[in-house]
Amino acid sequence: SNYLDTTMYSSSLVLEGGGVTLDGEGTIITTEECLLNPNRNPKMSKSQVERLLKDYLGAETLVWLGRGIVPDPVTDGHVDGICAFAAPGLVLLHSTDDRNDPNYKICRDAKHRLQQSTDARGRKFEIVEIPLGLDVAHMNFYIANNAVIVPVAGDSSQDDAPLAILREVFPGRKVVGVNSLMLAEGGGGVHCITQQVPVANGVSRQSSAVSSQ
């Protein structure tokens, strides 16, 4: 906060960056599995968690999904493994047609909840479904200045369709796949190991790695 000349706030809420996705216009999407897990906020009710999220993140609307993608031995259902905003009103959501996949019902439930919700501006969500891969969650991407860095398995049968859809969704950005099998082994992806640096007080102080994208 000193480097960016911004104010730092402290909160009793236990929250990781992968636990929320935001549209920048007052809407948050998260999962009950993660933020209501006893290992994070055992003494808080759902309404208390929601109030703190809205207060500290400057949001007006919070959409609760049920669970994140399984298996997930580490994050307890981080939303960045199943869902992400591509733009205000536009949500990307993992899906699978395999009824034997335990994620089938999870993804269907997430889609239903999104369809029954509106964002902070009162808009219904446009939902773009991304096929769920076997080895990595392609949803766990990072949006850089002019690029989208996407975790891939290095297997065209898993990677080609998600990458093609993401290139359609982000026509002004270069979509780059990065092999993330080792990250996936630990329950994460590209989004999990990165942190966006916002423009603070009108000055963008981004790292050279991000600025070069």
mmCIF file of the C-alpha atoms, coordinates in Angstrom:
data_MODEL
# 
_entry.id   MODEL 
# 
loop_
_atom_site.group_PDB 
_atom_site.id 
_atom_site.type_symbol 
_atom_site.label_atom_id 
_atom_site.label_alt_id 
_atom_site.label_comp_id 
_atom_site.label_asym_id 
_atom_site.label_entity_id 
_atom_site.label_seq_id 
_atom_site.pdbx_PDB_ins_code 
_atom_site.Cartn_x 
_atom_site.Cartn_y 
_atom_site.Cartn_z 
_atom_site.occupancy 
_atom_site.B_iso_or_equiv 
_atom_site.pdbx_formal_charge 
_atom_site.auth_seq_id 
_atom_site.auth_comp_id 
_atom_site.auth_asym_id 
_atom_site.auth_atom_id 
_atom_site.pdbx_PDB_model_num 
ATOM 1   C CA . SER A 1 1   ? 0.000   0.000   0.000   1.00 0.00 ? 1   SER A CA 1 
ATOM 2   C CA . ASN A 1 2   ? 2.914   2.363   0.677   1.00 0.00 ? 2   ASN A CA 1 
ATOM 3   C CA . TYR A 1 3   ? 4.389   1.688   -2.758  1.00 0.00 ? 3   TYR A CA 1 
ATOM 4   C CA . LEU A 1 4   ? 1.071   2.328   -4.483  1.00 0.00 ? 4   LEU A CA 1 
ATOM 5   C CA . ASP A 1 5   ? 0.192   5.194   -2.117  1.00 0.00 ? 5   ASP A CA 1 
ATOM 6   C CA . THR A 1 6   ? -3.138  3.602   -1.256  1.00 0.00 ? 6   THR A CA 1 
ATOM 7   C CA . THR A 1 7   ? -4.972  2.872   1.971   1.00 0.00 ? 7   THR A CA 1 
ATOM 8   C CA . MET A 1 8   ? -4.719  -0.619  3.471   1.00 0.00 ? 8   MET A CA 1 
ATOM 9   C CA . TYR A 1 9   ? -7.700  -2.080  5.318   1.00 0.00 ? 9   TYR A CA 1 
ATOM 10  C CA . SER A 1 10  ? -7.779  -4.977  7.775   1.00 0.00 ? 10  SER A CA 1 
ATOM 11  C CA . SER A 1 11  ? -10.663 -7.421  8.054   1.00 0.00 ? 11  SER A CA 1 
ATOM 12  C CA . SER A 1 12  ? -11.524 -10.467 10.137  1.00 0.00 ? 12  SER A CA 1 
ATOM 13  C CA . LEU A 1 13  ? -12.797 -12.217 7.005   1.00 0.00 ? 13  LEU A CA 1 
ATOM 14  C CA . VAL A 1 14  ? -10.618 -15.069 5.718   1.00 0.00 ? 14  VAL A CA 1 
ATOM 15  C CA . LEU A 1 15  ? -10.562 -14.776 1.933   1.00 0.00 ? 15  LEU A CA 1 
ATOM 16  C CA . GLU A 1 16  ? -8.144  -15.676 -0.854  1.00 0.00 ? 16  GLU A CA 1 
ATOM 17  C CA . GLY A 1 17  ? -8.052  -13.998 -4.253  1.00 0.00 ? 17  GLY A CA 1 
ATOM 18  C CA . GLY A 1 18  ? -9.326  -17.151 -5.938  1.00 0.00 ? 18  GLY A CA 1 
ATOM 19  C CA . GLY A 1 19  ? -12.380 -17.135 -3.701  1.00 0.00 ? 19  GLY A CA 1 
ATOM 20  C CA . VAL A 1 20  ? -14.103 -14.336 -5.591  1.00 0.00 ? 20  VAL A CA 1 
ATOM 21  C CA . THR A 1 21  ? -14.558 -13.064 -9.129  1.00 0.00 ? 21  THR A CA 1 
ATOM 22  C CA . LEU A 1 22  ? -15.656 -9.455  -9.680  1.00 0.00 ? 22  LEU A CA 1 
ATOM 23  C CA . ASP A 1 23  ? -16.992 -7.505  -12.650 1.00 0.00 ? 23  ASP A CA 1 
ATOM 24  C CA . GLY A 1 24  ? -15.677 -4.076  -11.611 1.00 0.00 ? 24  GLY A CA 1 
ATOM 25  C CA . GLU A 1 25  ? -19.223 -2.707  -11.548 1.00 0.00 ? 25  GLU A CA 1 
ATOM 26  C CA . GLY A 1 26  ? -20.371 -3.872  -8.139  1.00 0.00 ? 26  GLY A CA 1 
ATOM 27  C CA . THR A 1 27  ? -20.952 -7.603  -8.626  1.00 0.00 ? 27  THR A CA 1 
ATOM 28  C CA . ILE A 1 28  ? -19.175 -10.474 -6.871  1.00 0.00 ? 28  ILE A CA 1 
ATOM 29  C CA . ILE A 1 29  ? -19.525 -14.198 -7.537  1.00 0.00 ? 29  ILE A CA 1 
ATOM 30  C CA . THR A 1 30  ? -18.286 -16.708 -4.954  1.00 0.00 ? 30  THR A CA 1 
ATOM 31  C CA . THR A 1 31  ? -19.085 -20.197 -3.640  1.00 0.00 ? 31  THR A CA 1 
ATOM 32  C CA . GLU A 1 32  ? -20.724 -21.290 -0.414  1.00 0.00 ? 32  GLU A CA 1 
ATOM 33  C CA . GLU A 1 33  ? -18.340 -24.226 -0.207  1.00 0.00 ? 33  GLU A CA 1 
ATOM 34  C CA . CYS A 1 34  ? -15.354 -21.912 0.100   1.00 0.00 ? 34  CYS A CA 1 
ATOM 35  C CA . LEU A 1 35  ? -16.339 -18.874 2.129   1.00 0.00 ? 35  LEU A CA 1 
ATOM 36  C CA . LEU A 1 36  ? -18.758 -20.677 4.445   1.00 0.00 ? 36  LEU A CA 1 
ATOM 37  C CA . ASN A 1 37  ? -16.280 -23.468 5.138   1.00 0.00 ? 37  ASN A CA 1 
ATOM 38  C CA . PRO A 1 38  ? -15.644 -23.878 8.898   1.00 0.00 ? 38  PRO A CA 1 
ATOM 39  C CA . ASN A 1 39  ? -11.889 -23.728 8.296   1.00 0.00 ? 39  ASN A CA 1 
ATOM 40  C CA . ARG A 1 40  ? -12.195 -20.122 7.106   1.00 0.00 ? 40  ARG A CA 1 
ATOM 41  C CA . ASN A 1 41  ? -14.954 -18.192 8.825   1.00 0.00 ? 41  ASN A CA 1 
ATOM 42  C CA . PRO A 1 42  ? -16.457 -20.537 11.435  1.00 0.00 ? 42  PRO A CA 1 
ATOM 43  C CA . LYS A 1 43  ? -17.990 -17.800 13.566  1.00 0.00 ? 43  LYS A CA 1 
ATOM 44  C CA . MET A 1 44  ? -19.637 -15.885 10.723  1.00 0.00 ? 44  MET A CA 1 
ATOM 45  C CA . SER A 1 45  ? -23.064 -16.376 9.245   1.00 0.00 ? 45  SER A CA 1 
ATOM 46  C CA . LYS A 1 46  ? -23.685 -16.230 5.521   1.00 0.00 ? 46  LYS A CA 1 
ATOM 47  C CA . SER A 1 47  ? -25.188 -12.756 5.866   1.00 0.00 ? 47  SER A CA 1 
ATOM 48  C CA . GLN A 1 48  ? -22.164 -11.531 7.842   1.00 0.00 ? 48  GLN A CA 1 
ATOM 49  C CA . VAL A 1 49  ? -19.755 -12.833 5.206   1.00 0.00 ? 49  VAL A CA 1 
ATOM 50  C CA . GLU A 1 50  ? -21.823 -11.187 2.488   1.00 0.00 ? 50  GLU A CA 1 
ATOM 51  C CA . ARG A 1 51  ? -21.912 -7.851  4.305   1.00 0.00 ? 51  ARG A CA 1 
ATOM 52  C CA . LEU A 1 52  ? -18.139 -7.814  4.806   1.00 0.00 ? 52  LEU A CA 1 
ATOM 53  C CA . LEU A 1 53  ? -17.480 -8.734  1.184   1.00 0.00 ? 53  LEU A CA 1 
ATOM 54  C CA . LYS A 1 54  ? -19.710 -5.943  -0.051  1.00 0.00 ? 54  LYS A CA 1 
ATOM 55  C CA . ASP A 1 55  ? -18.276 -3.393  2.369   1.00 0.00 ? 55  ASP A CA 1 
ATOM 56  C CA . TYR A 1 56  ? -14.597 -4.118  1.770   1.00 0.00 ? 56  TYR A CA 1 
ATOM 57  C CA . LEU A 1 57  ? -14.801 -4.789  -1.975  1.00 0.00 ? 57  LEU A CA 1 
ATOM 58  C CA . GLY A 1 58  ? -17.213 -1.970  -2.739  1.00 0.00 ? 58  GLY A CA 1 
ATOM 59  C CA . ALA A 1 59  ? -19.876 -4.259  -4.169  1.00 0.00 ? 59  ALA A CA 1 
ATOM 60  C CA . GLU A 1 60  ? -23.648 -4.079  -4.242  1.00 0.00 ? 60  GLU A CA 1 
ATOM 61  C CA . THR A 1 61  ? -24.581 -7.590  -5.376  1.00 0.00 ? 61  THR A CA 1 
ATOM 62  C CA . LEU A 1 62  ? -23.183 -10.968 -4.372  1.00 0.00 ? 62  LEU A CA 1 
ATOM 63  C CA . VAL A 1 63  ? -24.097 -14.151 -6.237  1.00 0.00 ? 63  VAL A CA 1 
ATOM 64  C CA . TRP A 1 64  ? -23.577 -17.394 -4.346  1.00 0.00 ? 64  TRP A CA 1 
ATOM 65  C CA . LEU A 1 65  ? -22.727 -20.523 -6.290  1.00 0.00 ? 65  LEU A CA 1 
ATOM 66  C CA . GLY A 1 66  ? -22.811 -23.833 -4.448  1.00 0.00 ? 66  GLY A CA 1 
ATOM 67  C CA . ARG A 1 67  ? -19.536 -25.641 -4.979  1.00 0.00 ? 67  ARG A CA 1 
ATOM 68  C CA . GLY A 1 68  ? -16.328 -25.446 -6.944  1.00 0.00 ? 68  GLY A CA 1 
ATOM 69  C CA . ILE A 1 69  ? -14.828 -28.071 -9.217  1.00 0.00 ? 69  ILE A CA 1 
ATOM 70  C CA . VAL A 1 70  ? -13.761 -31.402 -7.696  1.00 0.00 ? 70  VAL A CA 1 
ATOM 71  C CA . PRO A 1 71  ? -11.397 -32.850 -6.773  1.00 0.00 ? 71  PRO A CA 1 
ATOM 72  C CA . ASP A 1 72  ? -10.076 -29.847 -4.860  1.00 0.00 ? 72  ASP A CA 1 
ATOM 73  C CA . PRO A 1 73  ? -8.062  -30.913 -1.813  1.00 0.00 ? 73  PRO A CA 1 
ATOM 74  C CA . VAL A 1 74  ? -6.661  -27.454 -1.125  1.00 0.00 ? 74  VAL A CA 1 
ATOM 75  C CA . THR A 1 75  ? -8.965  -24.489 -1.806  1.00 0.00 ? 75  THR A CA 1 
ATOM 76  C CA . ASP A 1 76  ? -12.358 -25.880 -0.758  1.00 0.00 ? 76  ASP A CA 1 
ATOM 77  C CA . GLY A 1 77  ? -14.104 -24.764 -3.910  1.00 0.00 ? 77  GLY A CA 1 
ATOM 78  C CA . HIS A 1 78  ? -12.445 -21.562 -5.097  1.00 0.00 ? 78  HIS A CA 1 
ATOM 79  C CA . VAL A 1 79  ? -14.712 -19.921 -7.647  1.00 0.00 ? 79  VAL A CA 1 
ATOM 80  C CA . ASP A 1 80  ? -11.806 -19.253 -10.030 1.00 0.00 ? 80  ASP A CA 1 
ATOM 81  C CA . GLY A 1 81  ? -11.774 -22.940 -10.902 1.00 0.00 ? 81  GLY A CA 1 
ATOM 82  C CA . ILE A 1 82  ? -15.338 -22.948 -12.214 1.00 0.00 ? 82  ILE A CA 1 
ATOM 83  C CA . CYS A 1 83  ? -16.405 -19.416 -13.103 1.00 0.00 ? 83  CYS A CA 1 
ATOM 84  C CA . ALA A 1 84  ? -14.977 -16.034 -14.126 1.00 0.00 ? 84  ALA A CA 1 
ATOM 85  C CA . PHE A 1 85  ? -16.141 -12.685 -15.422 1.00 0.00 ? 85  PHE A CA 1 
ATOM 86  C CA . ALA A 1 86  ? -14.978 -11.899 -18.945 1.00 0.00 ? 86  ALA A CA 1 
ATOM 87  C CA . ALA A 1 87  ? -16.704 -8.512  -18.835 1.00 0.00 ? 87  ALA A CA 1 
ATOM 88  C CA . PRO A 1 88  ? -19.573 -6.948  -16.904 1.00 0.00 ? 88  PRO A CA 1 
ATOM 89  C CA . GLY A 1 89  ? -22.630 -9.077  -17.600 1.00 0.00 ? 89  GLY A CA 1 
ATOM 90  C CA . LEU A 1 90  ? -20.578 -11.794 -19.329 1.00 0.00 ? 90  LEU A CA 1 
ATOM 91  C CA . VAL A 1 91  ? -19.720 -14.875 -17.276 1.00 0.00 ? 91  VAL A CA 1 
ATOM 92  C CA . LEU A 1 92  ? -17.583 -17.833 -18.315 1.00 0.00 ? 92  LEU A CA 1 
ATOM 93  C CA . LEU A 1 93  ? -18.596 -21.130 -16.721 1.00 0.00 ? 93  LEU A CA 1 
ATOM 94  C CA . HIS A 1 94  ? -17.079 -24.593 -16.876 1.00 0.00 ? 94  HIS A CA 1 
ATOM 95  C CA . SER A 1 95  ? -19.408 -27.373 -18.013 1.00 0.00 ? 95  SER A CA 1 
ATOM 96  C CA . THR A 1 96  ? -19.391 -31.071 -18.844 1.00 0.00 ? 96  THR A CA 1 
ATOM 97  C CA . ASP A 1 97  ? -21.823 -33.348 -20.662 1.00 0.00 ? 97  ASP A CA 1 
ATOM 98  C CA . ASP A 1 98  ? -20.588 -36.425 -18.809 1.00 0.00 ? 98  ASP A CA 1 
ATOM 99  C CA . ARG A 1 99  ? -23.347 -37.347 -16.365 1.00 0.00 ? 99  ARG A CA 1 
ATOM 100 C CA . ASN A 1 100 ? -20.950 -39.705 -14.590 1.00 0.00 ? 100 ASN A CA 1 
ATOM 101 C CA . ASP A 1 101 ? -18.585 -36.855 -13.813 1.00 0.00 ? 101 ASP A CA 1 
ATOM 102 C CA . PRO A 1 102 ? -19.193 -35.545 -10.260 1.00 0.00 ? 102 PRO A CA 1 
ATOM 103 C CA . ASN A 1 103 ? -18.739 -32.045 -11.692 1.00 0.00 ? 103 ASN A CA 1 
ATOM 104 C CA . TYR A 1 104 ? -21.809 -32.479 -13.913 1.00 0.00 ? 104 TYR A CA 1 
ATOM 105 C CA . LYS A 1 105 ? -24.267 -31.620 -11.135 1.00 0.00 ? 105 LYS A CA 1 
ATOM 106 C CA . ILE A 1 106 ? -21.948 -28.960 -9.719  1.00 0.00 ? 106 ILE A CA 1 
ATOM 107 C CA . CYS A 1 107 ? -21.736 -27.142 -13.057 1.00 0.00 ? 107 CYS A CA 1 
ATOM 108 C CA . ARG A 1 108 ? -25.475 -27.525 -13.708 1.00 0.00 ? 108 ARG A CA 1 
ATOM 109 C CA . ASP A 1 109 ? -26.279 -26.066 -10.295 1.00 0.00 ? 109 ASP A CA 1 
ATOM 110 C CA . ALA A 1 110 ? -23.896 -23.156 -10.877 1.00 0.00 ? 110 ALA A CA 1 
ATOM 111 C CA . LYS A 1 111 ? -25.520 -22.415 -14.226 1.00 0.00 ? 111 LYS A CA 1 
ATOM 112 C CA . HIS A 1 112 ? -28.991 -22.513 -12.680 1.00 0.00 ? 112 HIS A CA 1 
ATOM 113 C CA . ARG A 1 113 ? -27.990 -20.103 -9.923  1.00 0.00 ? 113 ARG A CA 1 
ATOM 114 C CA . LEU A 1 114 ? -26.478 -17.686 -12.431 1.00 0.00 ? 114 LEU A CA 1 
ATOM 115 C CA . GLN A 1 115 ? -29.568 -17.882 -14.626 1.00 0.00 ? 115 GLN A CA 1 
ATOM 116 C CA . GLN A 1 116 ? -31.722 -16.989 -11.630 1.00 0.00 ? 116 GLN A CA 1 
ATOM 117 C CA . SER A 1 117 ? -29.548 -14.008 -10.692 1.00 0.00 ? 117 SER A CA 1 
ATOM 118 C CA . THR A 1 118 ? -28.850 -10.492 -11.934 1.00 0.00 ? 118 THR A CA 1 
ATOM 119 C CA . ASP A 1 119 ? -25.789 -8.297  -11.540 1.00 0.00 ? 119 ASP A CA 1 
ATOM 120 C CA . ALA A 1 120 ? -25.529 -4.992  -9.686  1.00 0.00 ? 120 ALA A CA 1 
ATOM 121 C CA . ARG A 1 121 ? -26.901 -3.150  -12.732 1.00 0.00 ? 121 ARG A CA 1 
ATOM 122 C CA . GLY A 1 122 ? -29.939 -5.423  -12.904 1.00 0.00 ? 122 GLY A CA 1 
ATOM 123 C CA . ARG A 1 123 ? -28.740 -7.331  -15.976 1.00 0.00 ? 123 ARG A CA 1 
ATOM 124 C CA . LYS A 1 124 ? -29.264 -11.037 -16.538 1.00 0.00 ? 124 LYS A CA 1 
ATOM 125 C CA . PHE A 1 125 ? -25.960 -12.809 -17.055 1.00 0.00 ? 125 PHE A CA 1 
ATOM 126 C CA . GLU A 1 126 ? -24.834 -13.907 -20.490 1.00 0.00 ? 126 GLU A CA 1 
ATOM 127 C CA . ILE A 1 127 ? -23.234 -17.293 -19.836 1.00 0.00 ? 127 ILE A CA 1 
ATOM 128 C CA . VAL A 1 128 ? -20.550 -18.784 -22.075 1.00 0.00 ? 128 VAL A CA 1 
ATOM 129 C CA . GLU A 1 129 ? -19.761 -22.395 -21.246 1.00 0.00 ? 129 GLU A CA 1 
ATOM 130 C CA . ILE A 1 130 ? -16.176 -23.662 -21.363 1.00 0.00 ? 130 ILE A CA 1 
ATOM 131 C CA . PRO A 1 131 ? -15.655 -27.452 -21.628 1.00 0.00 ? 131 PRO A CA 1 
ATOM 132 C CA . LEU A 1 132 ? -14.126 -28.806 -18.438 1.00 0.00 ? 132 LEU A CA 1 
ATOM 133 C CA . GLY A 1 133 ? -10.820 -30.555 -19.050 1.00 0.00 ? 133 GLY A CA 1 
ATOM 134 C CA . LEU A 1 134 ? -9.688  -33.699 -17.309 1.00 0.00 ? 134 LEU A CA 1 
ATOM 135 C CA . ASP A 1 135 ? -6.373  -32.386 -15.984 1.00 0.00 ? 135 ASP A CA 1 
ATOM 136 C CA . VAL A 1 136 ? -6.599  -28.583 -15.649 1.00 0.00 ? 136 VAL A CA 1 
ATOM 137 C CA . ALA A 1 137 ? -9.238  -25.915 -15.065 1.00 0.00 ? 137 ALA A CA 1 
ATOM 138 C CA . HIS A 1 138 ? -8.884  -23.635 -18.097 1.00 0.00 ? 138 HIS A CA 1 
ATOM 139 C CA . MET A 1 139 ? -11.072 -21.133 -16.247 1.00 0.00 ? 139 MET A CA 1 
ATOM 140 C CA . ASN A 1 140 ? -8.191  -20.421 -13.886 1.00 0.00 ? 140 ASN A CA 1 
ATOM 141 C CA . PHE A 1 141 ? -6.677  -17.836 -16.237 1.00 0.00 ? 141 PHE A CA 1 
ATOM 142 C CA . TYR A 1 142 ? -5.073  -14.456 -15.652 1.00 0.00 ? 142 TYR A CA 1 
ATOM 143 C CA . ILE A 1 143 ? -6.038  -11.352 -17.629 1.00 0.00 ? 143 ILE A CA 1 
ATOM 144 C CA . ALA A 1 144 ? -2.959  -9.210  -18.317 1.00 0.00 ? 144 ALA A CA 1 
ATOM 145 C CA . ASN A 1 145 ? -2.806  -5.879  -20.161 1.00 0.00 ? 145 ASN A CA 1 
ATOM 146 C CA . ASN A 1 146 ? -3.162  -7.246  -23.672 1.00 0.00 ? 146 ASN A CA 1 
ATOM 147 C CA . ALA A 1 147 ? -3.245  -10.966 -23.038 1.00 0.00 ? 147 ALA A CA 1 
ATOM 148 C CA . VAL A 1 148 ? -5.036  -13.811 -21.298 1.00 0.00 ? 148 VAL A CA 1 
ATOM 149 C CA . ILE A 1 149 ? -2.713  -16.416 -19.776 1.00 0.00 ? 149 ILE A CA 1 
ATOM 150 C CA . VAL A 1 150 ? -4.545  -19.750 -19.697 1.00 0.00 ? 150 VAL A CA 1 
ATOM 151 C CA . PRO A 1 151 ? -3.557  -22.977 -17.920 1.00 0.00 ? 151 PRO A CA 1 
ATOM 152 C CA . VAL A 1 152 ? -3.383  -25.884 -20.356 1.00 0.00 ? 152 VAL A CA 1 
ATOM 153 C CA . ALA A 1 153 ? -2.705  -29.600 -20.105 1.00 0.00 ? 153 ALA A CA 1 
ATOM 154 C CA . GLY A 1 154 ? -0.569  -29.865 -23.230 1.00 0.00 ? 154 GLY A CA 1 
ATOM 155 C CA . ASP A 1 155 ? -3.228  -32.151 -24.701 1.00 0.00 ? 155 ASP A CA 1 
ATOM 156 C CA . SER A 1 156 ? -5.071  -30.825 -27.746 1.00 0.00 ? 156 SER A CA 1 
ATOM 157 C CA . SER A 1 157 ? -8.131  -32.950 -26.969 1.00 0.00 ? 157 SER A CA 1 
ATOM 158 C CA . GLN A 1 158 ? -8.525  -30.997 -23.726 1.00 0.00 ? 158 GLN A CA 1 
ATOM 159 C CA . ASP A 1 159 ? -7.079  -27.610 -24.672 1.00 0.00 ? 159 ASP A CA 1 
ATOM 160 C CA . ASP A 1 160 ? -8.239  -26.755 -28.192 1.00 0.00 ? 160 ASP A CA 1 
ATOM 161 C CA . ALA A 1 161 ? -11.930 -26.118 -27.505 1.00 0.00 ? 161 ALA A CA 1 
ATOM 162 C CA . PRO A 1 162 ? -11.445 -23.936 -24.386 1.00 0.00 ? 162 PRO A CA 1 
ATOM 163 C CA . LEU A 1 163 ? -8.713  -21.891 -26.088 1.00 0.00 ? 163 LEU A CA 1 
ATOM 164 C CA . ALA A 1 164 ? -10.866 -21.353 -29.180 1.00 0.00 ? 164 ALA A CA 1 
ATOM 165 C CA . ILE A 1 165 ? -13.773 -20.102 -27.076 1.00 0.00 ? 165 ILE A CA 1 
ATOM 166 C CA . LEU A 1 166 ? -11.548 -17.805 -25.041 1.00 0.00 ? 166 LEU A CA 1 
ATOM 167 C CA . ARG A 1 167 ? -10.116 -16.287 -28.233 1.00 0.00 ? 167 ARG A CA 1 
ATOM 168 C CA . GLU A 1 168 ? -13.666 -15.480 -29.338 1.00 0.00 ? 168 GLU A CA 1 
ATOM 169 C CA . VAL A 1 169 ? -14.509 -13.986 -25.963 1.00 0.00 ? 169 VAL A CA 1 
ATOM 170 C CA . PHE A 1 170 ? -11.315 -11.883 -25.799 1.00 0.00 ? 170 PHE A CA 1 
ATOM 171 C CA . PRO A 1 171 ? -10.786 -10.729 -29.416 1.00 0.00 ? 171 PRO A CA 1 
ATOM 172 C CA . GLY A 1 172 ? -8.606  -7.793  -28.358 1.00 0.00 ? 172 GLY A CA 1 
ATOM 173 C CA . ARG A 1 173 ? -6.198  -9.887  -26.307 1.00 0.00 ? 173 ARG A CA 1 
ATOM 174 C CA . LYS A 1 174 ? -3.677  -12.574 -27.147 1.00 0.00 ? 174 LYS A CA 1 
ATOM 175 C CA . VAL A 1 175 ? -4.756  -15.862 -25.547 1.00 0.00 ? 175 VAL A CA 1 
ATOM 176 C CA . VAL A 1 176 ? -1.639  -17.765 -24.455 1.00 0.00 ? 176 VAL A CA 1 
ATOM 177 C CA . GLY A 1 177 ? -1.659  -21.306 -23.072 1.00 0.00 ? 177 GLY A CA 1 
ATOM 178 C CA . VAL A 1 178 ? 0.863   -22.250 -20.385 1.00 0.00 ? 178 VAL A CA 1 
ATOM 179 C CA . ASN A 1 179 ? 1.366   -25.854 -19.305 1.00 0.00 ? 179 ASN A CA 1 
ATOM 180 C CA . SER A 1 180 ? 0.002   -26.003 -15.768 1.00 0.00 ? 180 SER A CA 1 
ATOM 181 C CA . LEU A 1 181 ? -0.119  -29.688 -14.918 1.00 0.00 ? 181 LEU A CA 1 
ATOM 182 C CA . MET A 1 182 ? 2.090   -29.217 -11.857 1.00 0.00 ? 182 MET A CA 1 
ATOM 183 C CA . LEU A 1 183 ? -0.039  -26.310 -10.649 1.00 0.00 ? 183 LEU A CA 1 
ATOM 184 C CA . ALA A 1 184 ? -3.141  -28.445 -11.110 1.00 0.00 ? 184 ALA A CA 1 
ATOM 185 C CA . GLU A 1 185 ? -1.573  -31.185 -8.997  1.00 0.00 ? 185 GLU A CA 1 
ATOM 186 C CA . GLY A 1 186 ? -1.613  -28.687 -6.142  1.00 0.00 ? 186 GLY A CA 1 
ATOM 187 C CA . GLY A 1 187 ? -5.202  -27.692 -6.833  1.00 0.00 ? 187 GLY A CA 1 
ATOM 188 C CA . GLY A 1 188 ? -4.409  -24.447 -8.636  1.00 0.00 ? 188 GLY A CA 1 
ATOM 189 C CA . GLY A 1 189 ? -3.760  -22.715 -11.918 1.00 0.00 ? 189 GLY A CA 1 
ATOM 190 C CA . VAL A 1 190 ? -2.385  -19.517 -13.417 1.00 0.00 ? 190 VAL A CA 1 
ATOM 191 C CA . HIS A 1 191 ? -4.868  -17.270 -11.612 1.00 0.00 ? 191 HIS A CA 1 
ATOM 192 C CA . CYS A 1 192 ? -3.870  -18.816 -8.288  1.00 0.00 ? 192 CYS A CA 1 
ATOM 193 C CA . ILE A 1 193 ? -0.217  -17.792 -8.559  1.00 0.00 ? 193 ILE A CA 1 
ATOM 194 C CA . THR A 1 194 ? -0.692  -14.279 -9.950  1.00 0.00 ? 194 THR A CA 1 
ATOM 195 C CA . GLN A 1 195 ? -1.968  -10.995 -8.557  1.00 0.00 ? 195 GLN A CA 1 
ATOM 196 C CA . GLN A 1 196 ? -3.207  -8.129  -10.649 1.00 0.00 ? 196 GLN A CA 1 
ATOM 197 C CA . VAL A 1 197 ? -1.735  -4.696  -9.929  1.00 0.00 ? 197 VAL A CA 1 
ATOM 198 C CA . PRO A 1 198 ? -4.363  -1.979  -10.418 1.00 0.00 ? 198 PRO A CA 1 
ATOM 199 C CA . VAL A 1 199 ? -3.916  1.637   -11.386 1.00 0.00 ? 199 VAL A CA 1 
ATOM 200 C CA . ALA A 1 200 ? -3.537  3.550   -8.105  1.00 0.00 ? 200 ALA A CA 1 
ATOM 201 C CA . ASN A 1 201 ? -4.147  7.294   -7.846  1.00 0.00 ? 201 ASN A CA 1 
ATOM 202 C CA . GLY A 1 202 ? -4.012  7.597   -11.606 1.00 0.00 ? 202 GLY A CA 1 
ATOM 203 C CA . VAL A 1 203 ? -0.577  5.977   -11.857 1.00 0.00 ? 203 VAL A CA 1 
ATOM 204 C CA . SER A 1 204 ? -0.067  2.441   -13.107 1.00 0.00 ? 204 SER A CA 1 
ATOM 205 C CA . ARG A 1 205 ? 2.879   0.858   -11.321 1.00 0.00 ? 205 ARG A CA 1 
ATOM 206 C CA . GLN A 1 206 ? 2.829   -2.576  -12.869 1.00 0.00 ? 206 GLN A CA 1 
ATOM 207 C CA . SER A 1 207 ? 5.673   -5.048  -13.008 1.00 0.00 ? 207 SER A CA 1 
ATOM 208 C CA . SER A 1 208 ? 7.664   -5.308  -16.212 1.00 0.00 ? 208 SER A CA 1 
ATOM 209 C CA . ALA A 1 209 ? 6.398   -8.874  -16.647 1.00 0.00 ? 209 ALA A CA 1 
ATOM 210 C CA . VAL A 1 210 ? 2.803   -7.717  -16.832 1.00 0.00 ? 210 VAL A CA 1 
ATOM 211 C CA . SER A 1 211 ? 3.528   -4.548  -18.785 1.00 0.00 ? 211 SER A CA 1 
ATOM 212 C CA . SER A 1 212 ? 5.240   -6.525  -21.506 1.00 0.00 ? 212 SER A CA 1 
ATOM 213 C CA . GLN A 1 213 ? 2.088   -8.479  -22.294 1.00 0.00 ? 213 GLN A CA 1 
# 
